[in-house]
Amino acid sequence: MEDAKASQLFREVLAKTKAGRITWEPTANDSYFSILPGGFVVSIQRSYEQDSWGNGVEQMDLKLRSGDQELLRVTPDVDGVESTGLRELYELARRHALGVDAQVDRLLGELAKL
């Protein structure tokens, strides 16, 4: 489906996340969120649904919220947004929220002492 605003939002959030300008926090259900200027909240989540054969199919979506209202939902169904891009954003948000790079750096420092 064509949704220029959803596509632009996705590209901006991905670019700003890659540049380290958006900070992410974990939630209790394996998703991540960021509070943006203007009181907006973006979240990225991964879920699994079963297809007609009973196989687990990964679903990803980016949501934009303001207060209690969901304003926009970005999925691979949006033109210009692919599941690989959403997976990349999810992984970047996860690594940032959990401080993965800092922990790996600490481990590498410890391994260098061995």
N, C-alpha and C positions, 0 to 999 in steps of 0.2 A: 504494500500500500504506500502511496505517496504521502509523506508528511514531512515537509521541509523543516519545520521547527523541531520535530523529534530528531531528525537526522543531524541538524546543526547542534542541538543540545548534546547528543552523544559525542560528536566530534570534539566539541569544546571540553566536555568533561574528561574525555580520554586524553586529549592534549595537555590539559592542565594537571591531570594526575601524573602523566609521564614526566612533566616538568617539576613535579613536587609542589605545586601551588595549591592543590586540594588535599586536605588531610582526611583520612578515613578512620572510622571507629567500628569495632565489632559489635554485633548484636548477639542475642542469645540463640538465634536460630540460623547460624552459619550464613549470615548476610552482613553487609557493611553499609554504613551511611556516612554522609558528610553534611554538615550545616554550612550553607552558603550565604553570602550577603543577601540582605533583603528578607531574611527569615525563611528562605527556601531550604528544603532538605532533599538531597538525592540519595537513593539507595540502590544497591546492586545485589541481586540475589540469584541463587541457583537452586533449582528444584528438579525433581525427577518425576516423570509421569510414565505410565505404561502404555505402549502402543497396542494395537490390536492383537499382536502376537505374544504379548506379555513381557516384552523387552523394555528395560528402563531407557527412557529418552530424556536427555538433559534439556532443561528449559532455562533460559537466562532472561532477565529483564532488568531494565534501569527505570526507576520511577522518580518522578519529580512531584514533591508535595509542598503544600503551603498550609500550615496549620493542620487541620484534620482532613483536608481535601486533597485527593490525588488529582493532580493537574494533567500529567502526561505519563504514558507508559511506553517505553521504547523496547521493542523486541526485534528479532531478525526478520519479522514480517514488514518492517519499515524499510523502504527503498534506501540503499546506501548504508544500511547497518547489517553486518553479517554476524553470525554466531561466533566466529573466530575473534572478532573485535570485542564483543561482549565478554567472551572468555578472557581475553587479554585485560580488559578493564577490571574484571572480577579478581584476577590474579594480582594485579597491581594494587588494588584496594586491600586485598587480604594481606599481602606482604607488608604494606604500610601500616595497617591497623594492628598487626601482630608484631611489628618490629623485627621482621624476619632478617633483614640485611644486617642489622646491628648484632643480632644473636649469632648469625653465621660468622661475622667478623670476629666476634669474641671467641668463638670456637676455633677459628683459623689461628688466632693468636695463641690459644692454648696448644693446639696441635704443633705449632712452630717450636714450642718449648720442648717437645718430646724428642 
